[in-house]
Amino acid sequence: MIDIDQYQPNPSDSFLFDNNIWMYLYCPLGNYGQHIIKKYDRFLKKTISSGSRIYITSLTLSEFINAYSRLEFNLKKRLDSSTYQDYKKDFKGTQEYKDLIDDIVNNIKGHILKVSSRISDSFETIDSEVLLNDLNESDFNDKYYAVLSYLRNMILVTDDADFINE
């Protein structure tokens, strides 16, 4: 683990940003504290200006789309629980959902994919036992990102408390 407030990226560094970092940077619905947004924005800028590489997987993009759209649904549900009871039945497929997805896709294309490079996850090379062991104590995706980062010699950037506890 690195302290991103102190770490100075260099051109040979490769980073994998966890979904929570992309959410802080590009999901205004989250109403995240400005201190945390600024922290990761500063690190993103340092990383870009240093010439370091930032990589992204299809799983991360999937998490971003799902987390962002479910966050919007949950906000709507809190305001109008009689209309928004079930994500798939009451929200997905509506014009509101389609507009939201357009915004998310524009966010991905206009921001995330402009500063990151897509990377194959080489799932077939990852030992499934490592990923599937102890799932009652850790998240599958967290393990996947940790293993992928290790195999590809990337630095995983995350604000996920699960990593702090491991």
C-alpha positions as CSV (number, residue, x, y, z in Angstrom):
1,M,0.0,0.0,0.0
2,I,1.1,3.5,-0.7
3,D,0.1,6.8,0.8
4,I,-1.1,8.8,-2.3
5,D,-0.7,12.1,-0.5
6,Q,3.0,11.4,-0.2
7,Y,3.7,9.2,-3.2
8,Q,5.2,10.8,-6.3
9,P,4.3,8.8,-9.4
10,N,7.1,8.2,-11.9
11,P,6.9,7.3,-15.6
12,S,7.5,3.6,-15.0
13,D,4.6,3.3,-12.6
14,S,1.4,1.5,-13.7
15,F,-1.8,2.0,-11.7
16,L,-5.1,0.2,-11.5
17,F,-7.8,2.4,-10.0
18,D,-10.5,0.6,-8.1
19,N,-14.1,1.6,-8.9
20,N,-14.5,3.6,-5.7
21,I,-11.8,6.0,-7.0
22,W,-13.7,6.5,-10.3
23,M,-16.9,7.1,-8.4
24,Y,-15.2,9.8,-6.2
25,L,-13.9,11.5,-9.3
26,Y,-16.8,11.2,-11.7
27,C,-20.1,10.4,-9.9
28,P,-21.6,13.7,-8.6
29,L,-24.6,11.8,-7.2
30,G,-22.4,10.3,-4.4
31,N,-22.3,13.6,-2.6
32,Y,-18.8,12.7,-1.5
33,G,-16.8,15.0,0.8
34,Q,-14.7,17.6,-1.1
35,H,-11.6,16.5,0.8
36,I,-11.8,13.0,-0.6
37,I,-12.6,14.1,-4.1
38,K,-9.7,16.6,-4.0
39,K,-7.3,13.9,-2.6
40,Y,-8.0,11.6,-5.6
41,D,-8.1,14.4,-8.1
42,R,-4.7,15.6,-7.0
43,F,-3.3,12.1,-7.3
44,L,-4.9,11.6,-10.7
45,K,-3.3,14.8,-11.9
46,K,0.1,13.8,-10.5
47,T,-0.2,10.4,-12.2
48,I,-1.0,11.9,-15.5
49,S,1.7,14.6,-15.4
50,S,4.3,12.1,-14.4
51,G,3.7,10.0,-17.5
52,S,2.5,7.0,-15.4
53,R,0.0,4.6,-16.9
54,I,-3.5,4.1,-15.5
55,Y,-5.3,0.9,-16.5
56,I,-8.9,-0.1,-16.4
57,T,-10.7,-3.4,-16.8
58,S,-14.1,-4.2,-18.2
59,L,-15.1,-5.3,-14.7
60,T,-14.3,-1.8,-13.3
61,L,-16.4,-0.2,-16.0
62,S,-19.2,-2.6,-15.2
63,E,-19.0,-1.7,-11.5
64,F,-19.0,2.0,-12.3
65,I,-22.1,1.7,-14.5
66,N,-23.9,-0.5,-11.9
67,A,-22.9,1.5,-8.8
68,Y,-23.7,4.9,-10.5
69,S,-27.1,3.7,-11.7
70,R,-28.1,2.0,-8.5
71,L,-27.1,5.1,-6.5
72,E,-29.4,7.1,-8.6
73,F,-32.2,4.6,-8.1
74,N,-31.7,4.5,-4.4
75,L,-31.8,8.3,-4.2
76,K,-35.1,8.3,-6.2
77,K,-36.4,5.5,-4.0
78,R,-35.7,7.5,-0.8
79,L,-37.7,10.4,-2.2
80,D,-40.6,8.3,-3.7
81,S,-40.6,4.8,-2.4
82,S,-44.1,4.1,-3.8
83,T,-42.9,4.6,-7.4
84,Y,-39.4,3.2,-7.0
85,Q,-39.6,-0.1,-5.3
86,D,-37.6,-2.4,-7.6
87,Y,-34.6,-1.4,-9.6
88,K,-35.3,-3.6,-12.6
89,K,-39.1,-3.3,-12.7
90,D,-39.5,0.4,-11.8
91,F,-36.4,2.1,-13.1
92,K,-34.5,0.1,-15.7
93,G,-36.0,0.7,-19.1
94,T,-37.6,4.1,-18.2
95,Q,-36.6,7.3,-19.9
96,E,-35.0,8.5,-16.7
97,Y,-32.8,5.4,-16.7
98,K,-31.9,5.8,-20.4
99,D,-31.0,9.4,-19.8
100,L,-28.8,8.4,-16.8
101,I,-27.1,5.7,-18.8
102,D,-26.3,8.3,-21.6
103,D,-24.8,10.5,-18.9
104,I,-22.7,7.7,-17.5
105,V,-21.5,6.6,-20.9
106,N,-20.5,10.2,-21.7
107,N,-18.7,10.4,-18.4
108,I,-16.8,7.2,-19.2
109,K,-15.9,8.3,-22.7
110,G,-15.2,11.9,-21.8
111,H,-13.2,11.3,-18.7
112,I,-12.3,7.8,-17.6
113,L,-11.2,6.3,-21.0
114,K,-9.3,9.5,-21.8
115,V,-7.0,9.1,-18.9
116,S,-6.8,5.3,-18.7
117,S,-5.9,2.4,-21.0
118,R,-8.0,-0.7,-21.3
119,I,-6.3,-3.8,-20.1
120,S,-7.2,-7.5,-20.6
121,D,-7.7,-9.2,-17.3
122,S,-6.2,-12.5,-18.5
123,F,-8.8,-14.2,-16.2
124,E,-7.7,-17.6,-17.6
125,T,-4.3,-17.2,-16.0
126,I,-5.5,-16.3,-12.5
127,D,-5.8,-19.2,-10.0
128,S,-9.5,-19.5,-9.3
129,E,-8.8,-21.1,-5.9
130,V,-7.1,-17.8,-4.8
131,L,-10.2,-15.9,-5.8
132,L,-12.8,-18.3,-4.4
133,N,-11.2,-19.0,-1.0
134,D,-12.5,-17.2,2.0
135,L,-15.3,-15.3,0.2
136,N,-17.1,-15.0,3.5
137,E,-14.2,-12.7,4.7
138,S,-13.4,-10.8,1.5
139,D,-15.0,-9.6,-1.7
140,F,-14.4,-11.4,-5.0
141,N,-13.8,-8.3,-6.9
142,D,-11.3,-7.0,-4.3
143,K,-9.4,-10.2,-4.6
144,Y,-9.5,-10.1,-8.4
145,Y,-8.1,-6.6,-8.4
146,A,-5.4,-7.4,-5.9
147,V,-4.3,-10.5,-7.9
148,L,-4.5,-8.8,-11.2
149,S,-2.4,-5.9,-9.9
150,Y,0.2,-8.2,-8.5
151,L,0.4,-10.3,-11.8
152,R,0.7,-7.1,-13.9
153,N,3.0,-5.3,-11.5
154,M,0.5,-2.5,-11.1
155,I,-0.2,-0.4,-8.0
156,L,-3.8,-0.7,-6.9
157,V,-5.3,2.6,-6.0
158,T,-8.4,2.1,-3.7
159,D,-10.2,3.7,-0.8
160,D,-11.9,0.4,0.0
161,A,-11.9,-0.4,3.7
162,D,-11.7,-4.1,2.9
163,F,-8.1,-3.6,1.7
164,I,-7.2,-1.7,4.9
165,N,-8.5,-4.6,7.0
166,E,-6.6,-7.3,5.0
